[in-house]
C-alpha cells in the first residue's frame, strides 16, 4: 500500500483529535469522505462504475459470460476477480510493484463475494452442473489515498447495478441436447445485489471509518467487515500487524454493522437517480 | 455518522474578464513561440526546424534576446533565502537528507543547525552519534535555503530561533507555484492558528504557541493535547487551503484569511459540508476577491 511518513508529533495530534471525535479534515469518526459515483463509463463491458472517495479513485468493469459451474457447488454461479494496481496511483506500483497489493485485494474480494450470504449466487445458475453465469470483475486502482476496500466494494455494487444479466430459457432441441436462449426483451433481465465492505481502523482507543493514509500510518490494526443492506454481517477479516482486544472487536463490529447498513440506501437512491436521467445524463468520464 | 454521495459534475472553466495587457502569454508543449532566428533559447524551449518551440506548459518570459518558458506546475526550484518546510528522509554522517518536493533531496548539514543551549562550538564526533536524538526520519522541519549545490540540490540551515523541528499540527502538500513570495512566510492568523507557507508548496498549520514556548528554538516539542476550538480552526483552514489550491488561487495570508471568513457561513450544521463546499465551488467568489486585492495593492 502506498505509505506516507508521519512524524511523532503529527501522530500525537491525530490521536488526540480522534479521541475528541474531530479528525484532521473536520470529519467525525464514522463519517465518510465526499464520494462520487458514475456508472457506464467503459463501453465494452456489460457493466462498469467509477467511484471517487476523497482522493481514492477506483474503476470496475464487469463482463458476464456463461460457463461451467464449480464441481463442488453445481447449483451456483460465481465471480472471478482481478485487481490491477495501476502505476498512475503511485510510482511504487510500477512494473510488478503493485502485484502484492493486487493479490491481497483479490483474495479478500473472493472471500467476501463467493459467499452465499453476501449475494444470491443461486440466481446466477442456469442449469445445475452444466451452465451458470460467471461474472468477471476487473478492478483498476487509479488513485490511492487510503480505504481501498470500501471504494472497491461500492464500485462493485454500482457496476453490478449497472449490469443487466438477461434471463435465460433452456429448451431441449431435437437431438436431445440443451439449447440456451437469451431473452430478446431488453427489459427482461435481472440485477445482482451485493453487500458492502466497511473498513474500521483502530487508532488509539477508538476506531475510525474511512481512514486516510496519514491516519492509517497511526493505526496498528484494522477490521474489514462485509455488511448487507439488512445489516447482516457476512464476512470479517482482521488486517495489520497489531493485535485487537476482543472487546474492541465487538465494538468495532457493531459500529461496522451500523455504518454498513446506512451505506446501502443512499447508494441505491443515487444509482436509481442516475438511471432515471437516462439519455439526458451528462457523462463526465475521466476528463471532467 | 454521515455519508455524502453525489453524481460527478463537470467543473466549468471560469473566465475572468482580464484586459489584454494583463493577459500573459501562455503556451503548451509544441506551441511555436517565434520563427525569428535572432533569439537565444532558454529553459523550456527547443528548436524545431528553425522555429522556437515550447517544451513545457507555462508562460513565456523574454529578457532582451533570451526567451524561456516558466512552467506553471513544476517541482520546487529553490533559490537562496527561500523558506521551506521539509521532512527528514535519511540520517547520514554529519548531515540529514530532507524531502522538499524538489528534483533532489535537500541537504541539512550538522553545522547548519543550532545546538541546544545556543552554544557556538565545533561539532564533535559525539554530536555526530547523537544526530538521531535531535532529528529522526519522518520529522518535519522549517528551514531556509542557504545555498544551491552545483547539481541543483539545496543546502538548508535552521540557524535562527524561528526555524527548527515542528511540533503538533497539520501538513498540507500543494504545488509550489501557488505560493506567493512575500517578506515573511510565518503568520499568526487572527482566527486562532498559525501558518507557515513554505515556498516549496508544503504548508504547515499549527496552534499558536503560548508566550513561554517561543524561546525554545525547536528543541522542545509539546505533546500536550490541543484544545478543540484550535483543532476546528486548523481543520477549517486545511479545507480552505485545499479549496484554494483546487481553484488555482495564489496563496498568501490574506487570501487564506478571506477564504476562512467566507467559509464561516457554513457552520457546524453538518460538519461534512465544509469539505464538500470547499471542493464544489465558491471558487469564483474567492478568485474575484483575490484579484481585487491584487489590483488594490498595485
Interface residues (C-beta under 8 A of the other chain):
Chain A: X5 X6 X7 X8 X9 X10 X12 X13 X16 X17 X19 X20 X22 X23 X24 X25 X26 X27 X28 X30 X31 X32 X33 X34 X35 X36 X37 X38 X52 X258 X259 X262 X263 X266 X267 X270 X273 X274 X282 X284 X288
Chain B: X1 X2 X3 X4 X5 X6 X7 X8 X9 X10 X11 X87 X89 X136 X137 X138 X139 X140 X166 X167 X168 X169 X170 X171 X221 X223 X225 X226 X228 X231 X232 X235 X236 X238 X239 X271 X272 X274 X275 X276 X279
